[in-house]
Amino acid sequence: MINLGLIGCGYWGPNLLRNFYSLSNCQVKLVAELDDSRLEYIRKNFPSIRTTPNYKDLFSDGIDAIVIATPAQTHYELAKEVLHHNKHILIEKPLSMTEQEGNELIDLAKKGNRKLMVGHTFEYNAAVQALKRYIQKGEIGKPYYIYSQRLNLGIVRQDINALWNLAPHDISILLYVLEKMPKMVSAKGHAFLQEGIEDIIFLMLHFPDDVIAHIHVSWLDPSKVRRMTIVGSEKMIIYDDVSDSKIQIYDKGIRKQNIKDSLGHYDDFGKFQLIKIAGDVVFPKIDFIEPLKTECAHFIDCILADKTPMTDGQGGLRVVRVLEAAQKSMRQNGENVAV
Ligand SMILES: NC(=O)c1ccc[n+]([C@@H]2O[C@H](COP(=O)([O-])OP(=O)(O)OC[C@H]3O[C@@H](n4cnc5c(N)ncnc54)[C@H](O)[C@@H]3O)[C@@H](O)[C@H]2O)c1
Protein backbone atom coordinates (compact mmCIF):
# COMPACT_ATOMS: atom_id res chain seq x y z
CA MET A 1 0.00 0.00 0.00
CA ILE A 2 1.42 3.36 -1.04
CA ASN A 3 0.42 6.45 0.93
CA LEU A 4 -0.06 9.32 -1.47
CA GLY A 5 -0.28 13.10 -1.26
CA LEU A 6 -1.39 15.55 -3.93
CA ILE A 7 -0.32 19.18 -4.33
CA GLY A 8 -2.73 21.25 -6.41
CA CYS A 9 -6.38 20.44 -7.02
CA GLY A 10 -7.55 22.98 -9.59
CA TYR A 11 -8.79 21.82 -13.00
CA TRP A 12 -6.66 18.68 -13.49
CA GLY A 13 -5.92 17.63 -9.88
CA PRO A 14 -9.45 16.23 -9.29
CA ASN A 15 -8.97 13.80 -12.20
CA LEU A 16 -5.75 12.53 -10.66
CA LEU A 17 -7.41 12.38 -7.26
CA ARG A 18 -10.39 10.35 -8.56
CA ASN A 19 -8.12 7.84 -10.29
CA PHE A 20 -5.66 7.37 -7.43
CA TYR A 21 -8.60 7.14 -5.03
CA SER A 22 -9.99 4.22 -7.03
CA LEU A 23 -6.79 2.13 -6.81
CA SER A 24 -6.65 -0.64 -4.22
CA ASN A 25 -2.89 -0.49 -3.67
CA CYS A 26 -2.78 3.19 -2.86
CA GLN A 27 -4.33 5.45 -0.25
CA VAL A 28 -4.68 9.16 -0.88
CA LYS A 29 -4.03 10.64 2.55
CA LEU A 30 -3.56 14.35 2.16
CA VAL A 31 -4.22 17.04 -0.46
CA ALA A 32 -2.56 20.46 -0.33
CA GLU A 33 -4.31 23.33 -2.09
CA LEU A 34 -3.99 27.10 -1.71
CA ASP A 35 -7.54 27.92 -2.78
CA ASP A 36 -10.21 27.59 -0.06
CA SER A 37 -12.99 26.76 -2.50
CA ARG A 38 -10.95 23.87 -3.90
CA LEU A 39 -10.27 22.60 -0.39
CA GLU A 40 -14.02 22.69 0.20
CA TYR A 41 -14.55 20.69 -3.01
CA ILE A 42 -12.22 17.95 -1.73
CA ARG A 43 -13.81 17.84 1.72
CA LYS A 44 -17.24 17.52 0.14
CA ASN A 45 -16.38 14.89 -2.48
CA PHE A 46 -13.67 12.92 -0.67
CA PRO A 47 -14.52 13.20 3.04
CA SER A 48 -11.93 10.57 4.03
CA ILE A 49 -9.05 12.63 2.60
CA ARG A 50 -7.46 15.23 4.81
CA THR A 51 -6.70 18.67 3.36
CA THR A 52 -4.22 21.42 4.07
CA PRO A 53 -3.31 24.80 2.59
CA ASN A 54 0.36 24.06 3.29
CA TYR A 55 2.09 21.52 1.03
CA LYS A 56 4.91 21.13 3.59
CA ASP A 57 2.46 19.11 5.72
CA LEU A 58 2.85 16.35 3.13
CA PHE A 59 6.45 15.79 4.14
CA SER A 60 5.71 14.58 7.64
CA ASP A 61 2.74 12.28 7.44
CA GLY A 62 4.01 8.83 6.46
CA ILE A 63 3.52 9.75 2.82
CA ASP A 64 5.53 7.71 0.29
CA ALA A 65 4.70 9.50 -2.95
CA ILE A 66 3.58 12.97 -4.00
CA VAL A 67 1.75 14.07 -7.12
CA ILE A 68 2.25 17.65 -8.32
CA ALA A 69 -0.66 19.17 -10.26
CA THR A 70 0.15 22.85 -9.84
CA PRO A 71 0.88 25.40 -12.61
CA ALA A 72 3.90 24.53 -14.77
CA GLN A 73 6.15 27.30 -13.48
CA THR A 74 5.91 25.93 -9.92
CA HIS A 75 6.87 22.34 -10.82
CA TYR A 76 10.63 22.68 -10.43
CA GLU A 77 10.73 24.33 -6.97
CA LEU A 78 8.05 22.05 -5.55
CA ALA A 79 9.54 18.90 -7.09
CA LYS A 80 12.99 19.78 -5.76
CA GLU A 81 11.60 20.07 -2.24
CA VAL A 82 9.63 16.84 -2.58
CA LEU A 83 12.73 14.98 -3.74
CA HIS A 84 14.81 16.48 -0.93
CA HIS A 85 12.26 14.89 1.40
CA ASN A 86 12.90 11.57 -0.33
CA LYS A 87 9.41 10.99 -1.75
CA HIS A 88 8.54 9.36 -5.06
CA ILE A 89 7.06 11.92 -7.40
CA LEU A 90 4.64 12.20 -10.29
CA ILE A 91 4.92 15.65 -11.89
CA GLU A 92 2.29 16.86 -14.28
CA LYS A 93 3.53 17.94 -17.72
CA PRO A 94 5.76 19.76 -18.45
CA LEU A 95 8.47 18.37 -16.15
CA SER A 96 10.05 21.83 -15.83
CA MET A 97 10.46 25.10 -17.71
CA THR A 98 14.15 24.49 -18.63
CA GLU A 99 16.36 21.57 -19.51
CA GLN A 100 18.73 22.48 -16.68
CA GLU A 101 15.94 22.29 -14.08
CA GLY A 102 14.77 18.98 -15.52
CA ASN A 103 18.26 17.52 -15.33
CA GLU A 104 18.56 18.64 -11.72
CA LEU A 105 15.31 16.88 -10.79
CA ILE A 106 16.41 13.70 -12.56
CA ASP A 107 19.74 13.75 -10.65
CA LEU A 108 17.98 14.31 -7.34
CA ALA A 109 15.61 11.39 -7.93
CA LYS A 110 18.52 9.17 -8.93
CA LYS A 111 20.57 10.08 -5.87
CA GLY A 112 17.65 9.40 -3.53
CA ASN A 113 16.65 6.26 -5.46
CA ARG A 114 13.13 7.68 -5.91
CA LYS A 115 10.77 7.23 -8.86
CA LEU A 116 10.29 10.32 -10.98
CA MET A 117 7.43 10.13 -13.45
CA VAL A 118 5.97 12.83 -15.71
CA GLY A 119 2.25 13.01 -16.54
CA HIS A 120 2.45 12.53 -20.30
CA THR A 121 -1.02 11.02 -20.27
CA PHE A 122 -1.28 10.37 -24.00
CA GLU A 123 1.46 7.74 -23.86
CA TYR A 124 -1.00 5.72 -21.75
CA ASN A 125 -3.76 6.17 -24.32
CA ALA A 126 -4.61 2.87 -26.06
CA ALA A 127 -5.22 4.65 -29.40
CA VAL A 128 -1.78 6.33 -29.28
CA GLN A 129 -0.20 3.01 -28.35
CA ALA A 130 -1.92 1.40 -31.36
CA LEU A 131 -0.73 4.26 -33.56
CA LYS A 132 2.84 3.63 -32.46
CA ARG A 133 2.51 -0.11 -33.22
CA TYR A 134 1.20 0.61 -36.74
CA ILE A 135 4.03 3.03 -37.47
CA GLN A 136 6.77 0.89 -35.95
CA LYS A 137 5.71 -2.34 -37.67
CA GLY A 138 5.73 -0.60 -41.04
CA GLU A 139 1.96 -0.60 -41.72
CA ILE A 140 2.12 2.86 -43.34
CA GLY A 141 5.49 2.32 -45.03
CA LYS A 142 7.99 5.08 -44.57
CA PRO A 143 6.49 7.93 -42.55
CA TYR A 144 6.57 11.04 -44.75
CA TYR A 145 4.94 13.71 -42.65
CA ILE A 146 2.66 14.23 -39.66
CA TYR A 147 0.48 17.12 -38.62
CA SER A 148 -1.31 17.56 -35.35
CA GLN A 149 -4.03 19.96 -34.27
CA ARG A 150 -5.01 20.63 -30.65
CA LEU A 151 -7.56 23.43 -30.77
CA ASN A 152 -10.36 24.67 -28.59
CA LEU A 153 -12.05 27.80 -27.31
CA GLY A 154 -10.38 28.11 -23.88
CA ILE A 155 -9.18 27.26 -21.34
CA VAL A 156 -7.02 30.41 -21.62
CA ARG A 157 -4.11 30.37 -19.18
CA GLN A 158 -2.55 33.54 -17.80
CA ASP A 159 0.71 32.00 -16.58
CA ILE A 160 2.09 30.23 -19.67
CA ASN A 161 1.45 30.36 -23.39
CA ALA A 162 -0.36 27.76 -25.50
CA LEU A 163 2.98 26.22 -26.48
CA TRP A 164 3.87 25.18 -22.92
CA ASN A 165 0.27 24.41 -22.02
CA LEU A 166 -0.96 22.40 -25.01
CA ALA A 167 1.98 21.31 -27.17
CA PRO A 168 3.60 19.01 -24.54
CA HIS A 169 0.88 16.50 -25.45
CA ASP A 170 1.56 16.57 -29.21
CA ILE A 171 5.33 16.57 -28.72
CA SER A 172 5.22 13.63 -26.34
CA ILE A 173 2.99 11.70 -28.78
CA LEU A 174 5.33 12.42 -31.71
CA LEU A 175 8.51 11.42 -29.85
CA TYR A 176 6.75 8.32 -28.57
CA VAL A 177 5.34 7.06 -31.88
CA LEU A 178 8.41 7.92 -33.96
CA GLU A 179 10.92 6.88 -31.28
CA LYS A 180 13.10 9.81 -32.37
CA MET A 181 14.04 13.31 -31.35
CA PRO A 182 13.74 16.14 -33.87
CA LYS A 183 17.02 17.67 -35.01
CA MET A 184 15.57 21.11 -35.44
CA VAL A 185 12.39 23.06 -34.76
CA SER A 186 10.92 26.36 -35.83
CA ALA A 187 7.87 28.05 -34.38
CA LYS A 188 5.70 31.09 -34.86
CA GLY A 189 3.04 32.19 -32.47
CA HIS A 190 0.82 35.15 -31.81
CA ALA A 191 -0.56 36.76 -28.67
CA PHE A 192 -4.02 38.22 -29.33
CA LEU A 193 -5.61 38.15 -25.88
CA GLN A 194 -2.80 38.90 -23.42
CA GLU A 195 0.45 40.67 -24.11
CA GLY A 196 3.40 38.27 -24.36
CA ILE A 197 1.30 35.10 -23.94
CA GLU A 198 0.84 33.42 -27.31
CA ASP A 199 -2.63 31.99 -27.91
CA ILE A 200 -1.79 30.18 -31.15
CA ILE A 201 1.40 28.46 -32.18
CA PHE A 202 2.50 26.82 -35.41
CA LEU A 203 5.47 24.57 -34.76
CA MET A 204 7.55 22.67 -37.34
CA LEU A 205 9.72 19.74 -36.27
CA HIS A 206 12.42 18.27 -38.49
CA PHE A 207 13.16 14.66 -37.62
CA PRO A 208 15.97 12.45 -38.95
CA ASP A 209 15.24 10.40 -42.12
CA ASP A 210 13.46 13.36 -43.66
CA VAL A 211 10.32 13.04 -41.53
CA ILE A 212 8.64 16.38 -40.91
CA ALA A 213 5.89 17.20 -38.45
CA HIS A 214 3.73 20.21 -37.80
CA ILE A 215 1.87 21.07 -34.61
CA HIS A 216 -0.88 23.67 -34.42
CA VAL A 217 -2.10 24.49 -30.92
CA SER A 218 -4.60 27.14 -29.94
CA TRP A 219 -7.06 28.06 -27.20
CA LEU A 220 -8.66 30.61 -29.51
CA ASP A 221 -10.50 28.47 -32.02
CA PRO A 222 -14.18 27.85 -32.78
CA SER A 223 -13.91 24.05 -32.70
CA LYS A 224 -12.55 21.42 -30.40
CA VAL A 225 -10.03 19.45 -32.46
CA ARG A 226 -7.66 16.74 -31.20
CA ARG A 227 -6.40 15.20 -34.38
CA MET A 228 -3.16 13.85 -35.80
CA THR A 229 -2.70 12.83 -39.43
CA ILE A 230 0.20 10.59 -40.40
CA VAL A 231 1.03 10.22 -44.07
CA GLY A 232 3.30 7.37 -45.11
CA SER A 233 4.58 5.93 -48.35
CA GLU A 234 2.02 3.07 -48.22
CA LYS A 235 -0.88 4.19 -46.04
CA MET A 236 -2.23 7.08 -44.04
CA ILE A 237 -3.62 7.16 -40.51
CA ILE A 238 -5.81 9.64 -38.71
CA TYR A 239 -5.81 9.57 -34.92
CA ASP A 240 -8.83 11.53 -33.75
CA ASP A 241 -9.14 11.68 -30.00
CA VAL A 242 -12.66 13.13 -30.05
CA SER A 243 -14.09 10.60 -32.51
CA ASP A 244 -15.63 7.21 -31.70
CA SER A 245 -13.25 5.56 -34.16
CA LYS A 246 -10.07 7.01 -32.76
CA ILE A 247 -7.80 5.33 -35.32
CA GLN A 248 -8.64 5.34 -39.02
CA ILE A 249 -6.25 3.61 -41.43
CA TYR A 250 -6.54 4.69 -45.06
CA ASP A 251 -5.09 2.53 -47.80
CA LYS A 252 -4.53 5.65 -49.84
CA GLY A 253 -1.54 7.12 -51.55
CA ILE A 254 0.18 8.14 -54.72
CA ARG A 255 2.45 5.54 -56.29
CA LYS A 256 5.01 5.91 -59.02
CA GLN A 257 4.58 3.54 -61.96
CA ASN A 258 7.04 3.26 -64.81
CA ILE A 259 5.55 3.82 -68.24
CA LYS A 260 5.66 1.01 -70.80
CA ASP A 261 6.66 1.73 -74.39
CA SER A 262 4.67 0.63 -77.47
CA LEU A 263 6.29 -2.84 -77.27
CA GLY A 264 5.19 -3.26 -73.69
CA HIS A 265 8.68 -2.72 -72.23
CA TYR A 266 9.31 -0.42 -69.33
CA ASP A 267 10.79 2.87 -70.40
CA ASP A 268 14.52 2.99 -69.64
CA PHE A 269 14.62 6.75 -69.25
CA GLY A 270 12.98 6.78 -65.85
CA LYS A 271 9.67 8.03 -67.14
CA PHE A 272 6.85 7.31 -64.75
CA GLN A 273 3.33 8.27 -63.99
CA LEU A 274 1.83 9.04 -60.61
CA ILE A 275 -1.13 6.80 -59.83
CA LYS A 276 -3.70 7.53 -57.18
CA ILE A 277 -4.49 4.60 -54.89
CA ALA A 278 -7.73 4.78 -52.96
CA GLY A 279 -8.35 1.48 -51.18
CA ASP A 280 -10.13 0.49 -48.00
CA VAL A 281 -10.51 2.43 -44.81
CA VAL A 282 -10.08 0.36 -41.64
CA PHE A 283 -11.31 1.38 -38.20
CA PRO A 284 -9.52 -0.98 -35.81
CA LYS A 285 -11.26 -1.72 -32.54
CA ILE A 286 -9.40 -0.11 -29.67
CA ASP A 287 -10.24 -1.32 -26.17
CA PHE A 288 -10.35 1.99 -24.45
CA ILE A 289 -9.47 2.43 -20.77
CA GLU A 290 -9.22 5.92 -19.30
CA PRO A 291 -5.54 6.77 -19.99
CA LEU A 292 -5.20 8.61 -16.70
CA LYS A 293 -6.32 5.50 -14.81
CA THR A 294 -3.60 3.47 -16.57
CA GLU A 295 -1.08 6.23 -15.83
CA CYS A 296 -1.93 6.39 -12.11
CA ALA A 297 -1.86 2.59 -11.75
CA HIS A 298 1.50 2.51 -13.55
CA PHE A 299 3.01 5.05 -11.14
CA ILE A 300 2.04 2.94 -8.12
CA ASP A 301 3.21 -0.29 -9.83
CA CYS A 302 6.59 1.27 -10.60
CA ILE A 303 7.06 2.16 -6.94
CA LEU A 304 5.93 -1.23 -5.64
CA ALA A 305 7.79 -3.33 -8.23
CA ASP A 306 10.81 -1.01 -8.48
CA LYS A 307 10.33 -0.42 -12.23
CA THR A 308 11.29 2.57 -14.38
CA PRO A 309 8.17 4.53 -15.36
CA MET A 310 7.28 4.55 -19.05
CA THR A 311 7.22 8.36 -18.92
CA ASP A 312 10.23 8.84 -16.68
CA GLY A 313 12.31 11.97 -16.13
CA GLN A 314 14.29 11.44 -19.34
CA GLY A 315 11.07 11.28 -21.37
CA GLY A 316 9.84 14.46 -19.69
CA LEU A 317 13.18 16.11 -20.34
CA ARG A 318 13.06 15.32 -24.08
CA VAL A 319 9.73 17.16 -24.30
CA VAL A 320 11.15 20.14 -22.36
CA ARG A 321 14.12 20.31 -24.76
CA VAL A 322 11.76 20.57 -27.74
CA LEU A 323 9.61 23.18 -25.96
CA GLU A 324 12.64 25.28 -25.06
CA ALA A 325 13.92 25.20 -28.63
CA ALA A 326 10.45 26.10 -29.94
CA GLN A 327 10.16 29.00 -27.48
CA LYS A 328 13.58 30.26 -28.60
CA SER A 329 12.55 30.02 -32.26
CA MET A 330 9.37 32.01 -31.55
CA ARG A 331 11.44 34.76 -29.97
CA GLN A 332 13.69 34.72 -33.08
CA ASN A 333 10.74 35.13 -35.43
CA GLY A 334 10.56 31.49 -36.47
CA GLU A 335 14.22 30.76 -37.16
CA ASN A 336 15.34 27.12 -37.11
CA VAL A 337 16.72 26.17 -33.70
CA ALA A 338 18.65 22.95 -33.05
CA VAL A 339 17.19 20.72 -30.35
N1 LIG B 1 -2.04 15.49 -18.35
C1 LIG B 1 -3.00 16.25 -18.79
O1 LIG B 1 -3.76 15.89 -19.69
C2 LIG B 1 -3.20 17.61 -18.18
C3 LIG B 1 -4.37 18.33 -18.41
C4 LIG B 1 -4.51 19.57 -17.81
C5 LIG B 1 -3.51 20.09 -17.01
N2 LIG B 1 -2.37 19.35 -16.82
C6 LIG B 1 -1.28 19.87 -15.98
O2 LIG B 1 -1.72 19.88 -14.62
C7 LIG B 1 -1.13 20.97 -13.93
C8 LIG B 1 -2.23 21.81 -13.29
O3 LIG B 1 -3.04 22.32 -14.32
P1 LIG B 1 -4.50 22.86 -14.01
O4 LIG B 1 -5.13 23.09 -15.33
O5 LIG B 1 -5.17 21.99 -13.01
O6 LIG B 1 -4.15 24.26 -13.33
P2 LIG B 1 -5.05 25.10 -12.33
O7 LIG B 1 -4.45 26.45 -12.32
O8 LIG B 1 -6.50 24.92 -12.66
O9 LIG B 1 -4.81 24.39 -10.93
C9 LIG B 1 -3.62 24.46 -10.22
C10 LIG B 1 -3.97 24.43 -8.74
O10 LIG B 1 -2.74 24.38 -8.00
C11 LIG B 1 -2.94 25.15 -6.82
N3 LIG B 1 -1.62 25.51 -6.30
C12 LIG B 1 -0.68 26.30 -6.86
N4 LIG B 1 0.42 26.37 -6.08
C13 LIG B 1 0.17 25.60 -5.00
C14 LIG B 1 0.91 25.28 -3.82
N5 LIG B 1 2.14 25.76 -3.61
N6 LIG B 1 0.33 24.46 -2.90
C15 LIG B 1 -0.91 23.98 -3.10
N7 LIG B 1 -1.66 24.24 -4.20
C16 LIG B 1 -1.14 25.04 -5.12
C17 LIG B 1 -3.76 26.35 -7.27
O11 LIG B 1 -4.43 26.93 -6.17
C18 LIG B 1 -4.70 25.71 -8.28
O12 LIG B 1 -5.94 25.34 -7.70
C19 LIG B 1 -0.30 21.74 -14.97
O13 LIG B 1 1.02 21.31 -14.87
C20 LIG B 1 -0.89 21.29 -16.29
O14 LIG B 1 0.06 21.34 -17.34
C21 LIG B 1 -2.22 18.14 -17.37
The ligand as a MOL file (V3000), in Angstrom:
LIG
                    3D

  0  0  0     0  0            999 V3000
M  V30 BEGIN CTAB
M  V30 COUNTS 44 48 0 0 0
M  V30 BEGIN ATOM
M  V30 1 N -2.0360 15.4890 -18.3510 0
M  V30 2 C -3.0000 16.2470 -18.7940 0
M  V30 3 O -3.7550 15.8920 -19.6860 0
M  V30 4 C -3.1980 17.6140 -18.1760 0
M  V30 5 C -4.3750 18.3260 -18.4130 0
M  V30 6 C -4.5100 19.5700 -17.8090 0
M  V30 7 C -3.5050 20.0860 -17.0140 0
M  V30 8 N -2.3740 19.3470 -16.8190 0 CHG=1
M  V30 9 C -1.2810 19.8690 -15.9800 0
M  V30 10 O -1.7170 19.8770 -14.6180 0
M  V30 11 C -1.1350 20.9710 -13.9320 0
M  V30 12 C -2.2300 21.8140 -13.2920 0
M  V30 13 O -3.0390 22.3160 -14.3180 0
M  V30 14 P -4.4990 22.8600 -14.0090 0
M  V30 15 O -5.1290 23.0860 -15.3280 0
M  V30 16 O -5.1720 21.9910 -13.0110 0 CHG=-1
M  V30 17 O -4.1520 24.2620 -13.3340 0
M  V30 18 P -5.0500 25.1020 -12.3300 0
M  V30 19 O -4.4540 26.4520 -12.3200 0
M  V30 20 O -6.5040 24.9220 -12.6640 0
M  V30 21 O -4.8150 24.3940 -10.9280 0
M  V30 22 C -3.6190 24.4630 -10.2220 0
M  V30 23 C -3.9680 24.4340 -8.7350 0
M  V30 24 O -2.7450 24.3800 -7.9980 0
M  V30 25 C -2.9370 25.1480 -6.8150 0
M  V30 26 N -1.6190 25.5100 -6.2980 0
M  V30 27 C -0.6780 26.3040 -6.8590 0
M  V30 28 N 0.4250 26.3740 -6.0820 0
M  V30 29 C 0.1670 25.5960 -5.0040 0
M  V30 30 C 0.9080 25.2750 -3.8210 0
M  V30 31 N 2.1370 25.7550 -3.6120 0
M  V30 32 N 0.3350 24.4620 -2.9000 0
M  V30 33 C -0.9080 23.9770 -3.1020 0
M  V30 34 N -1.6650 24.2420 -4.1970 0
M  V30 35 C -1.1370 25.0370 -5.1240 0
M  V30 36 C -3.7570 26.3470 -7.2670 0
M  V30 37 O -4.4270 26.9330 -6.1750 0
M  V30 38 C -4.6990 25.7150 -8.2760 0
M  V30 39 O -5.9370 25.3350 -7.7050 0
M  V30 40 C -0.2990 21.7380 -14.9700 0
M  V30 41 O 1.0210 21.3100 -14.8700 0
M  V30 42 C -0.8880 21.2900 -16.2920 0
M  V30 43 O 0.0560 21.3400 -17.3400 0
M  V30 44 C -2.2220 18.1380 -17.3660 0
M  V30 END ATOM
M  V30 BEGIN BOND
M  V30 1 1 1 2
M  V30 2 2 2 3
M  V30 3 1 2 4
M  V30 4 1 4 5
M  V30 5 2 4 44
M  V30 6 2 5 6
M  V30 7 1 6 7
M  V30 8 2 7 8
M  V30 9 1 8 9
M  V30 10 1 8 44
M  V30 11 1 9 10
M  V30 12 1 9 42
M  V30 13 1 10 11
M  V30 14 1 11 12
M  V30 15 1 11 40
M  V30 16 1 12 13
M  V30 17 1 13 14
M  V30 18 2 14 15
M  V30 19 1 14 16
M  V30 20 1 14 17
M  V30 21 1 17 18
M  V30 22 2 18 19
M  V30 23 1 18 20
M  V30 24 1 18 21
M  V30 25 1 21 22
M  V30 26 1 22 23
M  V30 27 1 23 24
M  V30 28 1 23 38
M  V30 29 1 24 25
M  V30 30 1 25 26
M  V30 31 1 25 36
M  V30 32 1 26 27
M  V30 33 1 26 35
M  V30 34 2 27 28
M  V30 35 1 28 29
M  V30 36 1 29 30
M  V30 37 2 29 35
M  V30 38 1 30 31
M  V30 39 2 30 32
M  V30 40 1 32 33
M  V30 41 2 33 34
M  V30 42 1 34 35
M  V30 43 1 36 37
M  V30 44 1 36 38
M  V30 45 1 38 39
M  V30 46 1 40 41
M  V30 47 1 40 42
M  V30 48 1 42 43
M  V30 END BOND
M  V30 END CTAB
M  END
